[in-house]
Amino acid sequence: MRLFTAFSTFALALGVSAAAINNTIGGSRRTCGTVLKDDIRLLAESDFSSKLQLDEDPEFKKSETSKPVTLKVHWNVIAADKTYKNGYVPKSQIVKNIEATNKHYAKSGIRFKLVSVKYTINRDWFNKISDNSTEEHEAKSKLRKGGPADINVYTTGFRSGPDQDTLGYATFPFKYAAEPKNDGIVILFSTLPGGSKTNLDQGKTFTHELGHWLGLYHTFEGGCEGAGDLVNDTPPELEPAYGCEYGRDTCPGGGKDSIHNFMNYSDDACLTQFTPGQLKRIKQQIKYYRGVKF
């Protein structure tokens, strides 16, 4: 969606700690369940805009390189017991998800390396973890590893509580400074490659939530008006795309909707791409807020 320069018109917020995806119809459809706060997003994007001005400084650019970077992934499997139906996913599925996600981000200059897998049996965490819940704080406080550039993933069940049936959520880069222990990605265990979530079983929930962790918004943010996702090469989009709605064009001008974009809500089989603008924003976001040097 097109970039809009007047921050006061933002229709989306980053104020909550996470961007959530809720699964609502028989395991085959996503909707966003995040409560948005305009004032916090305004402050965050204003700060980000001031940091971007450094890119115009030749001395600052001299410190950058074009070398690809590798980010570490710490994967935490939270299960109710040692059965797959209750979240005990095999390491082979995790490895396949990392392999798939590396392909999805192949043009980004970023590689993701699985460095640890930890299994935790805790029925309450598995069933009740939700954004800003007691269970989430307990789990992350005990399990999180590393610094701002280390990706901590938690697979869980979302069986009850305010985020029941959620597919996943992730914290945005700017939130790390204030809430380092809360940083990370939480996803439904059955969305990994070969999982049991119909139409959402190719591991692309992790790819989508990782996009948020790297600083991206949904392609449909703001609808046809306003700031949108702050990326110039994603067309404006009235609302999320579901299934695989070929040829959909919900906003005048800008082109057809980005139904194949990983930051939309299409089925996994339909999600295949990021835009150059999104990949540029990712590098800028993690450089300034996660200390990643390219």
GISULVEN-V318935 format. One record per pair of residues at least 24 apart in sequence whose C-alpha atoms are under 8 Angstrom apart, sorted by sequence separation. I is the first residue (numbers start at 0). J is the second residue. D is the distance in whole Angstrom. If there is no record, write none. Layout:
i=[I,I]
j=[J,J]
d=[D,D]
This chain:
i=[11,12,13,14,166,184,233,239,240,241,242,11,12,14,184,239,240,241,11,12,13,14,90,223,239,243,10,12,13,128,223,242,9,12,128,129,147,184,222,223,11,12,126,127,128,183,13,125,126,127,153,155,157,9,87,124,125,126,127,129,151,152,153,154,155,156,9,125,126,127,128,129,130,147,151,152,153,154,155,156,125,126,127,129,146,150,151,152,153,154,155,7,126,128,129,150,152,154,6,147,127,143,167,6,130,166,167,6,70,72,74,81,86,169,218,68,69,70,71,72,73,76,78,80,140,168,169,171,172,67,68,69,70,71,72,73,74,75,76,77,78,79,80,139,140,167,170,171,172,233,66,67,68,69,70,71,72,73,74,75,76,77,78,79,80,139,169,170,171,172,218,232,67,69,71,72,73,74,75,76,77,78,79,169,171,232,233,75,77,78,79,218,219,232,136,217,218,231,78,79,216,217,230,77,78,79,215,230,77,230,210,207,206,207,203,215,204,203,202,215,201,214,215,75,199,200,201,203,214,86,198,199,213,86,198,199,86,198,214,73,85,210,213,214,213,73,75,77,71,72,73,74,75,76,77,78,70,71,72,73,74,75,76,77,78,70,71,72,73,74,75,76,70,72,74,96,96,95,93,92,88,92,92,86,100,86,99,100,103,96,100,96,100,96,172,176,17,172,175,16,175,16,173,172,172,32,43,29,148,21,23,147,148,21,22,147,148,21,22,147,148,21,22,20,21,19,20,21,19,20,19,20,19,18,19,17,18,17,18,16,17,18,16,17,16,13,16,16,103,27,103,104,26,27,26,27,107,26,27,106,26,18,18,11,30,10,11,10,9,29,28,28,10,27,9,10,11,8,9,10,0,8,9,0,0,6,5,3,4,3,68,2,3,68,1,2,68,0,1,2,3,67,0,1,2,66,0,1,2,64,65,0,1,2,63,64,0,1,63,0,1,0,1,51,0,1,0,1,30,0,29,0,28,29,28,47,50,28,27,47]
j=[35,36,37,38,190,208,257,263,264,265,266,36,37,39,209,264,265,266,37,38,39,40,116,249,265,269,37,39,40,155,250,269,37,40,156,157,175,212,250,251,40,41,155,156,157,212,43,155,156,157,183,185,187,40,118,155,156,157,158,160,182,183,184,185,186,187,41,157,158,159,160,161,162,179,183,184,185,186,187,188,158,159,160,162,179,183,184,185,186,187,188,41,160,162,163,184,186,188,41,182,163,180,204,44,168,204,205,45,109,111,113,120,125,208,257,108,109,110,111,112,113,116,118,120,180,208,209,211,212,108,109,110,111,112,113,114,115,116,117,118,119,120,121,180,181,208,211,212,213,274,108,109,110,111,112,113,114,115,116,117,118,119,120,121,122,181,211,212,213,214,260,274,110,112,114,115,116,117,118,119,120,121,122,212,214,275,276,119,121,122,123,262,263,276,181,262,263,276,124,125,262,263,276,124,125,126,262,277,125,280,262,261,261,262,261,277,267,267,267,280,267,280,281,142,266,267,268,270,281,154,266,267,281,155,267,268,156,268,284,144,156,281,284,285,285,149,151,153,148,149,150,151,152,153,154,155,148,149,150,151,152,153,154,155,156,149,150,151,152,153,154,155,150,152,154,191,192,192,191,191,188,192,193,188,202,189,202,203,206,201,205,202,206,205,284,288,130,285,288,130,289,131,288,288,289,162,173,166,285,162,164,288,289,163,164,289,290,164,165,290,291,165,166,165,166,165,166,167,166,167,167,168,168,168,169,168,169,169,170,169,170,171,170,171,171,171,174,181,271,196,272,273,196,197,197,198,278,198,199,278,199,208,211,220,239,220,221,221,221,241,241,242,225,242,225,226,227,225,226,227,218,226,227,219,220,226,226,225,226,226,291,226,227,292,226,227,293,226,227,228,229,293,227,228,229,293,228,229,230,292,293,229,230,231,292,293,230,231,293,231,232,232,233,283,233,234,234,235,264,235,264,236,264,265,265,284,287,266,266,287]
d=[6,4,8,8,8,7,7,6,5,4,5,7,5,5,7,6,5,6,6,7,6,6,7,8,8,6,6,6,5,7,5,7,7,4,8,7,7,7,8,8,7,7,7,8,6,7,8,5,5,6,8,7,7,8,8,8,5,5,6,7,7,6,6,6,6,6,7,7,4,5,8,7,7,7,5,5,5,5,5,6,7,6,5,5,8,6,6,6,6,6,5,7,8,8,8,8,8,5,6,8,8,7,7,7,8,7,8,7,7,7,7,8,8,6,7,6,6,6,6,6,6,7,8,6,6,6,7,6,6,5,5,5,5,5,5,6,6,6,6,6,6,5,8,6,8,7,7,5,6,7,8,6,6,6,6,6,6,5,5,5,5,5,5,5,7,6,6,5,7,6,8,7,7,7,6,7,6,6,6,6,6,6,4,6,6,8,8,7,7,7,8,6,7,6,7,5,6,6,8,6,7,6,6,7,5,8,8,6,6,7,7,6,7,6,7,7,8,6,8,7,6,7,7,7,6,7,8,8,6,7,6,5,5,6,6,8,6,7,6,7,7,8,7,7,6,7,7,7,8,6,6,6,6,6,6,6,7,5,5,5,5,5,5,5,8,6,6,6,6,6,6,7,7,7,8,6,6,6,7,6,7,6,7,6,8,8,7,7,7,8,8,5,6,8,7,8,7,7,8,7,8,8,6,6,6,8,7,8,8,7,7,8,5,8,5,5,7,6,5,7,7,4,6,6,5,7,5,7,8,5,6,6,4,5,7,6,5,5,7,8,4,8,5,7,7,7,7,8,7,8,7,8,6,6,6,6,6,8,7,8,8,8,7,7,8,8,6,5,8,7,6,7,7,8,6,7,8,6,5,8,6,7,8,7,8,7,8,6,7,4,8,6,7,8,7,7,6,8,6,7,7,6,5,7,4,6,5,6,5,7,6,7,6,5,7,5,6,4,6,6,7,7,6,8,4,6,4,6,7,4,6,7,8,8,8,8,7,7,7,8]
